[in-house]
Amino acid sequence: MCTDNWYTSVDLVKQLVCARRSMHFVGTVKVNKKGLDKQCMFSRAGTGKKERGAMQCSRLRMNNASHDYLYQTAWMDSKPVHMLSTFQPNYSVCQRGFRTSQGAFAKINVPRPTVIGAYN
């Protein structure tokens, strides 16, 4: 199941996975949702802004009785992207285009978590 940041929450994922519905989940999440690991958040600007392609991930246990985990991923593209998923993110590579200072169009390879590709 995929959802956007309007619907994604830790409680929703727990309901889908822990209720033995056998569903996997991936979705973008707003940074102000409760239950998220605040250490795994990227800032939009200022001194905390990360380089494009930076990724950080944390693993949250769904409940004490099971081995189900929820993965929270922060990835910096042109803006920070925050995701929740039930499968572990790994690095992959994607191509991103940009304009050079001379006005020409160029492409670069940017590290990207696999959950971003699954969501897209």
Biopython code that builds the backbone (N, CA, C, O; Angstrom):
import numpy as np
from Bio.PDB.StructureBuilder import StructureBuilder

atoms = [
    (1, "MET", "N", (0.843, -1.169, 0.000)),
    (1, "MET", "CA", (0.000, 0.000, 0.000)),
    (1, "MET", "C", (0.890, 1.234, 0.000)),
    (1, "MET", "O", (1.886, 1.285, 0.721)),
    (2, "CYS", "N", (0.538, 2.216, -0.796)),
    (2, "CYS", "CA", (1.254, 3.489, -0.843)),
    (2, "CYS", "C", (0.298, 4.618, -0.468)),
    (2, "CYS", "O", (-0.846, 4.645, -0.922)),
    (3, "THR", "N", (0.763, 5.540, 0.352)),
    (3, "THR", "CA", (-0.037, 6.715, 0.683)),
    (3, "THR", "C", (0.852, 7.955, 0.645)),
    (3, "THR", "O", (2.078, 7.864, 0.712)),
    (4, "ASP", "N", (0.215, 9.094, 0.538)),
    (4, "ASP", "CA", (0.972, 10.343, 0.582)),
    (4, "ASP", "C", (1.032, 10.839, 2.021)),
    (4, "ASP", "O", (0.522, 10.185, 2.930)),
    (5, "ASN", "N", (1.656, 11.996, 2.226)),
    (5, "ASN", "CA", (1.893, 12.470, 3.593)),
    (5, "ASN", "C", (0.627, 12.909, 4.325)),
    (5, "ASN", "O", (0.667, 13.135, 5.535)),
    (6, "TRP", "N", (-0.474, 13.032, 3.629)),
    (6, "TRP", "CA", (-1.730, 13.396, 4.291)),
    (6, "TRP", "C", (-2.260, 12.239, 5.131)),
    (6, "TRP", "O", (-2.831, 12.458, 6.200)),
    (7, "TYR", "N", (-2.076, 11.009, 4.653)),
    (7, "TYR", "CA", (-2.644, 9.831, 5.321)),
    (7, "TYR", "C", (-1.633, 9.016, 6.120)),
    (7, "TYR", "O", (-2.030, 8.277, 7.020)),
    (8, "THR", "N", (-0.357, 9.124, 5.825)),
    (8, "THR", "CA", (0.659, 8.282, 6.453)),
    (8, "THR", "C", (0.845, 8.617, 7.927)),
    (8, "THR", "O", (0.993, 9.781, 8.300)),
    (9, "SER", "N", (0.834, 7.578, 8.761)),
    (9, "SER", "CA", (1.117, 7.738, 10.187)),
    (9, "SER", "C", (1.629, 6.412, 10.739)),
    (9, "SER", "O", (1.411, 5.356, 10.145)),
    (10, "VAL", "N", (2.298, 6.477, 11.862)),
    (10, "VAL", "CA", (2.805, 5.273, 12.517)),
    (10, "VAL", "C", (1.641, 4.383, 12.925)),
    (10, "VAL", "O", (1.730, 3.162, 12.789)),
    (11, "ASP", "N", (0.562, 4.954, 13.417)),
    (11, "ASP", "CA", (-0.598, 4.163, 13.835)),
    (11, "ASP", "C", (-1.222, 3.401, 12.660)),
    (11, "ASP", "O", (-1.627, 2.249, 12.820)),
    (12, "LEU", "N", (-1.302, 4.024, 11.495)),
    (12, "LEU", "CA", (-1.849, 3.351, 10.321)),
    (12, "LEU", "C", (-0.998, 2.147, 9.945)),
    (12, "LEU", "O", (-1.530, 1.076, 9.656)),
    (13, "VAL", "N", (0.306, 2.316, 9.946)),
    (13, "VAL", "CA", (1.192, 1.212, 9.578)),
    (13, "VAL", "C", (1.063, 0.076, 10.581)),
    (13, "VAL", "O", (1.048, -1.093, 10.195)),
    (14, "LYS", "N", (0.972, 0.406, 11.856)),
    (14, "LYS", "CA", (0.790, -0.636, 12.872)),
    (14, "LYS", "C", (-0.512, -1.403, 12.643)),
    (14, "LYS", "O", (-0.541, -2.623, 12.802)),
    (15, "GLN", "N", (-1.568, -0.719, 12.280)),
    (15, "GLN", "CA", (-2.839, -1.390, 12.005)),
    (15, "GLN", "C", (-2.733, -2.319, 10.799)),
    (15, "GLN", "O", (-3.289, -3.417, 10.812)),
    (16, "LEU", "N", (-2.032, -1.890, 9.773)),
    (16, "LEU", "CA", (-1.923, -2.700, 8.564)),
    (16, "LEU", "C", (-1.020, -3.911, 8.747)),
    (16, "LEU", "O", (-1.311, -4.984, 8.219)),
    (17, "VAL", "N", (0.070, -3.750, 9.487)),
    (17, "VAL", "CA", (1.041, -4.829, 9.620)),
    (17, "VAL", "C", (0.745, -5.722, 10.817)),
    (17, "VAL", "O", (0.735, -6.946, 10.682)),
    (18, "CYS", "N", (0.505, -5.140, 11.972)),
    (18, "CYS", "CA", (0.344, -5.925, 13.195)),
    (18, "CYS", "C", (-0.984, -6.655, 13.261)),
    (18, "CYS", "O", (-1.114, -7.613, 14.024)),
    (19, "ALA", "N", (-1.953, -6.244, 12.501)),
    (19, "ALA", "CA", (-3.245, -6.924, 12.508)),
    (19, "ALA", "C", (-3.216, -8.136, 11.579)),
    (19, "ALA", "O", (-4.255, -8.727, 11.285)),
    (20, "ARG", "N", (-2.011, -8.503, 11.117)),
    (20, "ARG", "CA", (-1.813, -9.663, 10.247)),
    (20, "ARG", "C", (-2.596, -9.549, 8.944)),
    (20, "ARG", "O", (-3.156, -10.524, 8.444)),
    (21, "ARG", "N", (-2.618, -8.356, 8.422)),
    (21, "ARG", "CA", (-3.266, -8.131, 7.140)),
    (21, "ARG", "C", (-2.315, -8.460, 5.985)),
    (21, "ARG", "O", (-2.704, -8.402, 4.819)),
    (22, "SER", "N", (-1.075, -8.803, 6.318)),
    (22, "SER", "CA", (-0.058, -9.178, 5.325)),
    (22, "SER", "C", (0.123, -8.122, 4.253)),
    (22, "SER", "O", (0.250, -8.437, 3.070)),
    (23, "MET", "N", (0.134, -6.875, 4.673)),
    (23, "MET", "CA", (0.323, -5.785, 3.733)),
    (23, "MET", "C", (1.666, -5.118, 4.003)),
    (23, "MET", "O", (2.059, -4.918, 5.152)),
    (24, "HIS", "N", (2.354, -4.782, 2.927)),
    (24, "HIS", "CA", (3.540, -3.946, 3.051)),
    (24, "HIS", "C", (3.111, -2.512, 2.819)),
    (24, "HIS", "O", (2.091, -2.248, 2.182)),
    (25, "PHE", "N", (3.896, -1.596, 3.337)),
    (25, "PHE", "CA", (3.516, -0.191, 3.306)),
    (25, "PHE", "C", (4.702, 0.674, 2.939)),
    (25, "PHE", "O", (5.827, 0.400, 3.355)),
    (26, "VAL", "N", (4.459, 1.719, 2.159)),
    (26, "VAL", "CA", (5.437, 2.761, 1.895)),
    (26, "VAL", "C", (4.671, 4.056, 1.676)),
    (26, "VAL", "O", (3.651, 4.075, 0.987)),
    (27, "GLY", "N", (5.170, 5.143, 2.268)),
    (27, "GLY", "CA", (4.502, 6.424, 2.095)),
    (27, "GLY", "C", (5.339, 7.575, 2.603)),
    (27, "GLY", "O", (6.171, 7.412, 3.495)),
    (28, "THR", "N", (5.111, 8.733, 2.028)),
    (28, "THR", "CA", (5.756, 9.942, 2.531)),
    (28, "THR", "C", (5.062, 10.332, 3.832)),
    (28, "THR", "O", (3.898, 9.998, 4.047)),
    (29, "VAL", "N", (5.777, 11.034, 4.686)),
    (29, "VAL", "CA", (5.223, 11.389, 5.988)),
    (29, "VAL", "C", (5.595, 12.831, 6.324)),
    (29, "VAL", "O", (6.680, 13.303, 5.985)),
    (30, "LYS", "N", (4.678, 13.517, 6.993)),
    (30, "LYS", "CA", (4.959, 14.865, 7.484)),
    (30, "LYS", "C", (5.820, 14.759, 8.733)),
    (30, "LYS", "O", (5.658, 13.835, 9.530)),
    (31, "VAL", "N", (6.728, 15.698, 8.900)),
    (31, "VAL", "CA", (7.681, 15.621, 10.011)),
    (31, "VAL", "C", (7.045, 15.886, 11.366)),
    (31, "VAL", "O", (7.670, 15.609, 12.390)),
    (32, "ASN", "N", (5.836, 16.405, 11.412)),
    (32, "ASN", "CA", (5.199, 16.700, 12.699)),
    (32, "ASN", "C", (4.284, 15.580, 13.196)),
    (32, "ASN", "O", (3.588, 15.767, 14.194)),
    (33, "LYS", "N", (4.266, 14.427, 12.532)),
    (33, "LYS", "CA", (3.434, 13.301, 12.988)),
    (33, "LYS", "C", (4.015, 12.702, 14.256)),
    (33, "LYS", "O", (5.234, 12.631, 14.414)),
    (34, "LYS", "N", (3.141, 12.268, 15.165)),
    (34, "LYS", "CA", (3.621, 11.695, 16.421)),
    (34, "LYS", "C", (4.135, 10.278, 16.190)),
    (34, "LYS", "O", (3.683, 9.563, 15.295)),
    (35, "GLY", "N", (5.098, 9.898, 17.029)),
    (35, "GLY", "CA", (5.676, 8.568, 16.960)),
    (35, "GLY", "C", (6.907, 8.462, 16.088)),
    (35, "GLY", "O", (7.494, 7.384, 15.990)),
    (36, "LEU", "N", (7.318, 9.549, 15.450)),
    (36, "LEU", "CA", (8.489, 9.517, 14.582)),
    (36, "LEU", "C", (9.768, 9.776, 15.372)),
    (36, "LEU", "O", (9.746, 10.419, 16.421)),
    (37, "ASP", "N", (10.872, 9.270, 14.854)),
    (37, "ASP", "CA", (12.186, 9.496, 15.449)),
    (37, "ASP", "C", (12.675, 10.869, 15.001)),
    (37, "ASP", "O", (12.996, 11.057, 13.827)),
    (38, "LYS", "N", (12.735, 11.819, 15.909)),
    (38, "LYS", "CA", (13.124, 13.198, 15.569)),
    (38, "LYS", "C", (14.590, 13.301, 15.147)),
    (38, "LYS", "O", (14.976, 14.269, 14.493)),
    (39, "GLN", "N", (15.416, 12.302, 15.517)),
    (39, "GLN", "CA", (16.820, 12.310, 15.109)),
    (39, "GLN", "C", (16.969, 11.988, 13.615)),
    (39, "GLN", "O", (18.008, 12.263, 13.015)),
    (40, "CYS", "N", (15.932, 11.411, 13.029)),
    (40, "CYS", "CA", (15.971, 11.010, 11.623)),
    (40, "CYS", "C", (15.149, 11.985, 10.776)),
    (40, "CYS", "O", (14.303, 11.567, 9.985)),
    (41, "MET", "N", (15.397, 13.265, 10.944)),
    (41, "MET", "CA", (14.707, 14.306, 10.183)),
    (41, "MET", "C", (15.737, 15.234, 9.570)),
    (41, "MET", "O", (16.765, 15.525, 10.181)),
    (42, "PHE", "N", (15.459, 15.698, 8.364)),
    (42, "PHE", "CA", (16.337, 16.651, 7.700)),
    (42, "PHE", "C", (15.695, 18.021, 7.700)),
    (42, "PHE", "O", (14.478, 18.151, 7.564)),
    (43, "SER", "N", (16.516, 19.036, 7.851)),
    (43, "SER", "CA", (16.059, 20.421, 7.837)),
    (43, "SER", "C", (15.938, 20.909, 6.400)),
    (43, "SER", "O", (16.673, 20.456, 5.522)),
    (44, "ARG", "N", (15.010, 21.832, 6.159)),
    (44, "ARG", "CA", (14.818, 22.393, 4.818)),
    (44, "ARG", "C", (15.888, 23.409, 4.450)),
    (44, "ARG", "O", (16.227, 23.547, 3.274)),
    (45, "ALA", "N", (16.422, 24.115, 5.425)),
    (45, "ALA", "CA", (17.390, 25.179, 5.131)),
    (45, "ALA", "C", (18.261, 25.415, 6.353)),
    (45, "ALA", "O", (18.076, 24.789, 7.397)),
    (46, "GLY", "N", (19.207, 26.320, 6.207)),
    (46, "GLY", "CA", (20.044, 26.701, 7.333)),
    (46, "GLY", "C", (21.237, 25.782, 7.503)),
    (46, "GLY", "O", (21.681, 25.139, 6.553)),
    (47, "THR", "N", (21.747, 25.727, 8.710)),
    (47, "THR", "CA", (22.958, 24.966, 8.979)),
    (47, "THR", "C", (22.723, 23.459, 8.936)),
    (47, "THR", "O", (23.672, 22.700, 8.741)),
    (48, "GLY", "N", (21.490, 23.010, 9.114)),
    (48, "GLY", "CA", (21.194, 21.583, 9.119)),
    (48, "GLY", "C", (20.910, 21.003, 7.749)),
    (48, "GLY", "O", (20.634, 19.808, 7.640)),
    (49, "LYS", "N", (20.970, 21.816, 6.691)),
    (49, "LYS", "CA", (20.651, 21.327, 5.352)),
    (49, "LYS", "C", (21.731, 20.354, 4.878)),
    (49, "LYS", "O", (22.925, 20.637, 4.981)),
    (50, "LYS", "N", (21.297, 19.207, 4.358)),
    (50, "LYS", "CA", (22.203, 18.155, 3.907)),
    (50, "LYS", "C", (22.476, 18.281, 2.414)),
    (50, "LYS", "O", (21.759, 18.971, 1.690)),
    (51, "GLU", "N", (23.519, 17.604, 1.977)),
    (51, "GLU", "CA", (23.880, 17.557, 0.569)),
    (51, "GLU", "C", (22.907, 16.641, -0.174)),
    (51, "GLU", "O", (22.396, 15.677, 0.396)),
    (52, "ARG", "N", (22.658, 16.945, -1.436)),
    (52, "ARG", "CA", (21.738, 16.150, -2.241)),
    (52, "ARG", "C", (22.226, 14.701, -2.299)),
    (52, "ARG", "O", (23.392, 14.434, -2.588)),
    (53, "GLY", "N", (21.311, 13.777, -2.020)),
    (53, "GLY", "CA", (21.641, 12.359, -1.998)),
    (53, "GLY", "C", (21.898, 11.814, -0.609)),
    (53, "GLY", "O", (22.036, 10.601, -0.445)),
    (54, "ALA", "N", (21.965, 12.677, 0.404)),
    (54, "ALA", "CA", (22.185, 12.216, 1.783)),
    (54, "ALA", "C", (20.983, 11.415, 2.251)),
    (54, "ALA", "O", (19.844, 11.750, 1.926)),
    (55, "MET", "N", (21.231, 10.365, 3.007)),
    (55, "MET", "CA", (20.154, 9.496, 3.483)),
    (55, "MET", "C", (20.417, 9.124, 4.930)),
    (55, "MET", "O", (21.560, 8.913, 5.336)),
    (56, "GLN", "N", (19.350, 9.046, 5.692)),
    (56, "GLN", "CA", (19.436, 8.623, 7.085)),
    (56, "GLN", "C", (18.236, 7.733, 7.346)),
    (56, "GLN", "O", (17.141, 8.008, 6.855)),
    (57, "CYS", "N", (18.429, 6.675, 8.111)),
    (57, "CYS", "CA", (17.344, 5.729, 8.353)),
    (57, "CYS", "C", (17.351, 5.310, 9.814)),
    (57, "CYS", "O", (18.406, 5.181, 10.435)),
    (58, "SER", "N", (16.159, 5.099, 10.349)),
    (58, "SER", "CA", (16.046, 4.534, 11.694)),
    (58, "SER", "C", (15.011, 3.417, 11.665)),
    (58, "SER", "O", (14.088, 3.426, 10.850)),
    (59, "ARG", "N", (15.177, 2.466, 12.558)),
    (59, "ARG", "CA", (14.289, 1.300, 12.620)),
    (59, "ARG", "C", (13.495, 1.374, 13.911)),
    (59, "ARG", "O", (14.071, 1.484, 14.994)),
    (60, "LEU", "N", (12.183, 1.313, 13.801)),
    (60, "LEU", "CA", (11.292, 1.367, 14.956)),
    (60, "LEU", "C", (10.572, 0.033, 15.081)),
    (60, "LEU", "O", (9.999, -0.459, 14.109)),
    (61, "ARG", "N", (10.600, -0.555, 16.278)),
    (61, "ARG", "CA", (9.886, -1.817, 16.500)),
    (61, "ARG", "C", (8.398, -1.522, 16.618)),
    (61, "ARG", "O", (7.999, -0.600, 17.330)),
    (62, "MET", "N", (7.582, -2.296, 15.928)),
    (62, "MET", "CA", (6.132, -2.069, 15.941)),
    (62, "MET", "C", (5.531, -2.404, 17.302)),
    (62, "MET", "O", (4.755, -1.620, 17.849)),
    (63, "ASN", "N", (5.886, -3.563, 17.847)),
    (63, "ASN", "CA", (5.460, -3.921, 19.193)),
    (63, "ASN", "C", (6.471, -4.902, 19.767)),
    (63, "ASN", "O", (7.290, -5.445, 19.026)),
    (64, "ASN", "N", (6.430, -5.131, 21.046)),
    (64, "ASN", "CA", (7.436, -5.951, 21.717)),
    (64, "ASN", "C", (7.312, -7.437, 21.405)),
    (64, "ASN", "O", (8.293, -8.171, 21.520)),
    (65, "ALA", "N", (6.134, -7.891, 21.017)),
    (65, "ALA", "CA", (5.898, -9.316, 20.831)),
    (65, "ALA", "C", (6.296, -9.826, 19.449)),
    (65, "ALA", "O", (6.376, -11.039, 19.251)),
    (66, "SER", "N", (6.544, -8.947, 18.499)),
    (66, "SER", "CA", (6.822, -9.411, 17.141)),
    (66, "SER", "C", (8.169, -8.905, 16.651)),
    (66, "SER", "O", (8.837, -8.107, 17.309)),
    (67, "HIS", "N", (8.543, -9.387, 15.491)),
    (67, "HIS", "CA", (9.777, -8.947, 14.855)),
    (67, "HIS", "C", (9.477, -8.015, 13.692)),
    (67, "HIS", "O", (10.286, -7.883, 12.773)),
    (68, "ASP", "N", (8.328, -7.374, 13.727)),
    (68, "ASP", "CA", (7.948, -6.435, 12.681)),
    (68, "ASP", "C", (8.581, -5.077, 12.975)),
    (68, "ASP", "O", (8.524, -4.580, 14.099)),
    (69, "TYR", "N", (9.176, -4.495, 11.955)),
    (69, "TYR", "CA", (9.818, -3.199, 12.105)),
    (69, "TYR", "C", (9.243, -2.205, 11.118)),
    (69, "TYR", "O", (8.775, -2.565, 10.038)),
    (70, "LEU", "N", (9.289, -0.967, 11.511)),
    (70, "LEU", "CA", (8.913, 0.154, 10.670)),
    (70, "LEU", "C", (10.181, 0.960, 10.427)),
    (70, "LEU", "O", (10.902, 1.287, 11.370)),
    (71, "TYR", "N", (10.455, 1.281, 9.170)),
    (71, "TYR", "CA", (11.663, 2.012, 8.825)),
    (71, "TYR", "C", (11.303, 3.443, 8.447)),
    (71, "TYR", "O", (10.463, 3.690, 7.582)),
    (72, "GLN", "N", (11.957, 4.364, 9.115)),
    (72, "GLN", "CA", (11.784, 5.781, 8.828)),
    (72, "GLN", "C", (13.022, 6.247, 8.077)),
    (72, "GLN", "O", (14.144, 6.083, 8.555)),
    (73, "THR", "N", (12.818, 6.826, 6.904)),
    (73, "THR", "CA", (13.926, 7.232, 6.047)),
    (73, "THR", "C", (13.827, 8.709, 5.731)),
    (73, "THR", "O", (12.753, 9.214, 5.404)),
    (74, "ALA", "N", (14.949, 9.397, 5.830)),
    (74, "ALA", "CA", (15.046, 10.792, 5.398)),
    (74, "ALA", "C", (16.035, 10.828, 4.241)),
    (74, "ALA", "O", (17.133, 10.280, 4.338)),
    (75, "TRP", "N", (15.644, 11.473, 3.149)),
    (75, "TRP", "CA", (16.490, 11.572, 1.966)),
    (75, "TRP", "C", (16.454, 13.002, 1.458)),
    (75, "TRP", "O", (15.394, 13.628, 1.418)),
    (76, "MET", "N", (17.609, 13.516, 1.072)),
    (76, "MET", "CA", (17.680, 14.873, 0.554)),
    (76, "MET", "C", (17.755, 14.828, -0.966)),
    (76, "MET", "O", (18.738, 14.359, -1.540)),
    (77, "ASP", "N", (16.704, 15.322, -1.606)),
    (77, "ASP", "CA", (16.720, 15.544, -3.045)),
    (77, "ASP", "C", (16.913, 17.045, -3.194)),
    (77, "ASP", "O", (17.848, 17.581, -2.598)),
    (78, "SER", "N", (16.100, 17.742, -3.938)),
    (78, "SER", "CA", (16.185, 19.199, -3.936)),
    (78, "SER", "C", (15.586, 19.746, -2.640)),
    (78, "SER", "O", (15.933, 20.842, -2.199)),
    (79, "LYS", "N", (14.675, 18.963, -2.033)),
    (79, "LYS", "CA", (14.108, 19.248, -0.711)),
    (79, "LYS", "C", (14.150, 17.948, 0.081)),
    (79, "LYS", "O", (14.283, 16.878, -0.514)),
    (80, "PRO", "N", (14.040, 18.006, 1.405)),
    (80, "PRO", "CA", (14.021, 16.765, 2.182)),
    (80, "PRO", "C", (12.748, 15.958, 1.913)),
    (80, "PRO", "O", (11.656, 16.514, 1.789)),
    (81, "VAL", "N", (12.912, 14.643, 1.827)),
    (81, "VAL", "CA", (11.804, 13.712, 1.649)),
    (81, "VAL", "C", (11.856, 12.744, 2.824)),
    (81, "VAL", "O", (12.895, 12.139, 3.088)),
    (82, "HIS", "N", (10.733, 12.594, 3.532)),
    (82, "HIS", "CA", (10.665, 11.700, 4.682)),
    (82, "HIS", "C", (9.663, 10.594, 4.373)),
    (82, "HIS", "O", (8.553, 10.860, 3.912)),
    (83, "MET", "N", (10.068, 9.346, 4.633)),
    (83, "MET", "CA", (9.271, 8.179, 4.269)),
    (83, "MET", "C", (9.123, 7.238, 5.459)),
    (83, "MET", "O", (9.976, 7.191, 6.345)),
    (84, "LEU", "N", (8.016, 6.489, 5.460)),
    (84, "LEU", "CA", (7.819, 5.349, 6.355)),
    (84, "LEU", "C", (7.618, 4.138, 5.461)),
    (84, "LEU", "O", (6.939, 4.222, 4.438)),
    (85, "SER", "N", (8.210, 3.005, 5.846)),
    (85, "SER", "CA", (8.028, 1.783, 5.065)),
    (85, "SER", "C", (8.163, 0.571, 5.974)),
    (85, "SER", "O", (8.719, 0.654, 7.069)),
    (86, "THR", "N", (7.646, -0.557, 5.498)),
    (86, "THR", "CA", (7.762, -1.802, 6.248)),
    (86, "THR", "C", (8.895, -2.661, 5.716)),
    (86, "THR", "O", (9.125, -3.757, 6.228)),
    (87, "PHE", "N", (9.606, -2.190, 4.706)),
    (87, "PHE", "CA", (10.772, -2.920, 4.217)),
    (87, "PHE", "C", (11.999, -2.032, 4.312)),
    (87, "PHE", "O", (11.920, -0.810, 4.190)),
    (88, "GLN", "N", (13.133, -2.678, 4.534)),
    (88, "GLN", "CA", (14.373, -1.955, 4.797)),
    (88, "GLN", "C", (14.868, -1.236, 3.545)),
    (88, "GLN", "O", (14.968, -1.846, 2.481)),
    (89, "PRO", "N", (15.177, 0.052, 3.663)),
    (89, "PRO", "CA", (15.693, 0.784, 2.504)),
    (89, "PRO", "C", (17.170, 0.491, 2.277)),
    (89, "PRO", "O", (17.940, 0.328, 3.224)),
    (90, "ASN", "N", (17.542, 0.428, 1.027)),
    (90, "ASN", "CA", (18.940, 0.289, 0.623)),
    (90, "ASN", "C", (19.241, 1.405, -0.357)),
    (90, "ASN", "O", (18.331, 2.061, -0.862)),
    (91, "TYR", "N", (20.521, 1.619, -0.624)),
    (91, "TYR", "CA", (20.892, 2.640, -1.603)),
    (91, "TYR", "C", (20.727, 2.102, -3.015)),
    (91, "TYR", "O", (21.034, 0.944, -3.297)),
    (92, "SER", "N", (20.247, 2.947, -3.877)),
    (92, "SER", "CA", (20.279, 2.726, -5.309)),
    (92, "SER", "C", (20.733, 4.059, -5.907)),
    (92, "SER", "O", (21.060, 4.985, -5.165)),
    (93, "VAL", "N", (20.755, 4.165, -7.203)),
    (93, "VAL", "CA", (21.201, 5.394, -7.854)),
    (93, "VAL", "C", (20.147, 5.825, -8.859)),
    (93, "VAL", "O", (19.567, 4.994, -9.557)),
    (94, "CYS", "N", (19.904, 7.123, -8.928)),
    (94, "CYS", "CA", (18.997, 7.673, -9.930)),
    (94, "CYS", "C", (19.683, 8.848, -10.604)),
    (94, "CYS", "O", (20.633, 9.417, -10.067)),
    (95, "GLN", "N", (19.198, 9.205, -11.777)),
    (95, "GLN", "CA", (19.746, 10.360, -12.475)),
    (95, "GLN", "C", (18.844, 11.553, -12.255)),
    (95, "GLN", "O", (17.622, 11.453, -12.367)),
    (96, "ARG", "N", (19.452, 12.680, -11.940)),
    (96, "ARG", "CA", (18.733, 13.933, -11.757)),
    (96, "ARG", "C", (19.338, 14.969, -12.681)),
    (96, "ARG", "O", (20.559, 15.049, -12.820)),
    (97, "GLY", "N", (18.485, 15.767, -13.316)),
    (97, "GLY", "CA", (18.949, 16.818, -14.203)),
    (97, "GLY", "C", (18.981, 18.162, -13.495)),
    (97, "GLY", "O", (18.231, 18.396, -12.548)),
    (98, "PHE", "N", (19.856, 19.040, -13.965)),
    (98, "PHE", "CA", (19.930, 20.390, -13.406)),
    (98, "PHE", "C", (20.538, 21.317, -14.451)),
    (98, "PHE", "O", (21.157, 20.866, -15.415)),
    (99, "ARG", "N", (20.358, 22.588, -14.252)),
    (99, "ARG", "CA", (20.939, 23.609, -15.128)),
    (99, "ARG", "C", (22.279, 24.060, -14.550)),
    (99, "ARG", "O", (22.395, 24.350, -13.359)),
    (100, "THR", "N", (23.280, 24.112, -15.416)),
    (100, "THR", "CA", (24.592, 24.590, -14.994)),
    (100, "THR", "C", (24.583, 26.115, -14.972)),
    (100, "THR", "O", (23.616, 26.747, -15.396)),
    (101, "SER", "N", (25.671, 26.695, -14.474)),
    (101, "SER", "CA", (25.747, 28.154, -14.409)),
    (101, "SER", "C", (25.782, 28.787, -15.806)),
    (101, "SER", "O", (25.462, 29.966, -15.954)),
    (102, "GLN", "N", (26.170, 28.014, -16.833)),
    (102, "GLN", "CA", (26.166, 28.521, -18.207)),
    (102, "GLN", "C", (24.814, 28.340, -18.886)),
    (102, "GLN", "O", (24.641, 28.760, -20.030)),
    (103, "GLY", "N", (23.859, 27.726, -18.206)),
    (103, "GLY", "CA", (22.515, 27.535, -18.742)),
    (103, "GLY", "C", (22.310, 26.210, -19.446)),
    (103, "GLY", "O", (21.205, 25.927, -19.909)),
    (104, "ALA", "N", (23.348, 25.387, -19.539)),
    (104, "ALA", "CA", (23.222, 24.071, -20.177)),
    (104, "ALA", "C", (22.560, 23.093, -19.204)),
    (104, "ALA", "O", (22.592, 23.284, -17.988)),
    (105, "PHE", "N", (21.964, 22.051, -19.765)),
    (105, "PHE", "CA", (21.301, 21.027, -18.969)),
    (105, "PHE", "C", (22.269, 19.867, -18.785)),
    (105, "PHE", "O", (22.864, 19.399, -19.756)),
    (106, "ALA", "N", (22.435, 19.397, -17.552)),
    (106, "ALA", "CA", (23.344, 18.290, -17.264)),
    (106, "ALA", "C", (22.641, 17.290, -16.356)),
    (106, "ALA", "O", (21.690, 17.637, -15.655)),
    (107, "LYS", "N", (23.110, 16.057, -16.372)),
    (107, "LYS", "CA", (22.567, 15.017, -15.505)),
    (107, "LYS", "C", (23.672, 14.504, -14.588)),
    (107, "LYS", "O", (24.832, 14.386, -14.985)),
    (108, "ILE", "N", (23.284, 14.203, -13.359)),
    (108, "ILE", "CA", (24.211, 13.627, -12.392)),
    (108, "ILE", "C", (23.564, 12.396, -11.770)),
    (108, "ILE", "O", (22.338, 12.282, -11.746)),
    (109, "ASN", "N", (24.373, 11.484, -11.271)),
    (109, "ASN", "CA", (23.869, 10.329, -10.534)),
    (109, "ASN", "C", (23.785, 10.702, -9.059)),
    (109, "ASN", "O", (24.749, 11.197, -8.475)),
    (110, "VAL", "N", (22.619, 10.458, -8.465)),
    (110, "VAL", "CA", (22.370, 10.803, -7.066)),
    (110, "VAL", "C", (21.984, 9.528, -6.316)),
    (110, "VAL", "O", (21.110, 8.793, -6.777)),
    (111, "PRO", "N", (22.617, 9.245, -5.161)),
    (111, "PRO", "CA", (22.180, 8.104, -4.359)),
    (111, "PRO", "C", (20.725, 8.298, -3.920)),
    (111, "PRO", "O", (20.314, 9.396, -3.545)),
    (112, "ARG", "N", (19.958, 7.204, -3.978)),
    (112, "ARG", "CA", (18.544, 7.274, -3.633)),
    (112, "ARG", "C", (18.142, 5.997, -2.916)),
    (112, "ARG", "O", (18.531, 4.913, -3.352)),
    (113, "PRO", "N", (17.375, 6.082, -1.830)),
    (113, "PRO", "CA", (16.906, 4.870, -1.158)),
    (113, "PRO", "C", (15.922, 4.107, -2.040)),
    (113, "PRO", "O", (15.188, 4.706, -2.827)),
    (114, "THR", "N", (15.912, 2.802, -1.905)),
    (114, "THR", "CA", (15.022, 1.971, -2.719)),
    (114, "THR", "C", (13.551, 2.242, -2.417)),
    (114, "THR", "O", (12.702, 2.007, -3.276)),
    (115, "VAL", "N", (13.230, 2.727, -1.221)),
    (115, "VAL", "CA", (11.828, 3.010, -0.906)),
    (115, "VAL", "C", (11.280, 4.159, -1.748)),
    (115, "VAL", "O", (10.077, 4.210, -2.006)),
    (116, "ILE", "N", (12.133, 5.070, -2.177)),
    (116, "ILE", "CA", (11.695, 6.176, -3.043)),
    (116, "ILE", "C", (11.272, 5.603, -4.396)),
    (116, "ILE", "O", (10.232, 5.982, -4.933)),
    (117, "GLY", "N", (12.063, 4.706, -4.937)),
    (117, "GLY", "CA", (11.702, 4.068, -6.213)),
    (117, "GLY", "C", (10.422, 3.263, -6.088)),
    (117, "GLY", "O", (9.591, 3.287, -6.996)),
    (118, "ALA", "N", (10.245, 2.554, -4.990)),
    (118, "ALA", "CA", (9.010, 1.776, -4.779)),
    (118, "ALA", "C", (7.807, 2.701, -4.673)),
    (118, "ALA", "O", (6.740, 2.392, -5.202)),
    (119, "TYR", "N", (7.966, 3.815, -4.004)),
    (119, "TYR", "CA", (6.867, 4.775, -3.850)),
    (119, "TYR", "C", (6.512, 5.404, -5.182)),
    (119, "TYR", "O", (5.334, 5.525, -5.520)),
    (120, "ASN", "N", (7.526, 5.808, -5.946)),
    (120, "ASN", "CA", (7.262, 6.432, -7.247)),
    (120, "ASN", "C", (6.607, 5.456, -8.205)),
    (120, "ASN", "O", (6.315, 5.814, -9.346)),
]
sb = StructureBuilder()
sb.init_structure("model")
sb.init_model(0)
sb.init_chain("A")
sb.init_seg("    ")
for serial, (resi, resn, name, xyz) in enumerate(atoms, 1):
    if name == "N":
        sb.init_residue(resn, " ", resi, " ")
    sb.init_atom(name, np.array(xyz, "f"), 0.0, 1.0, " ", f" {name:<3s}", serial, name[0])
structure = sb.get_structure()
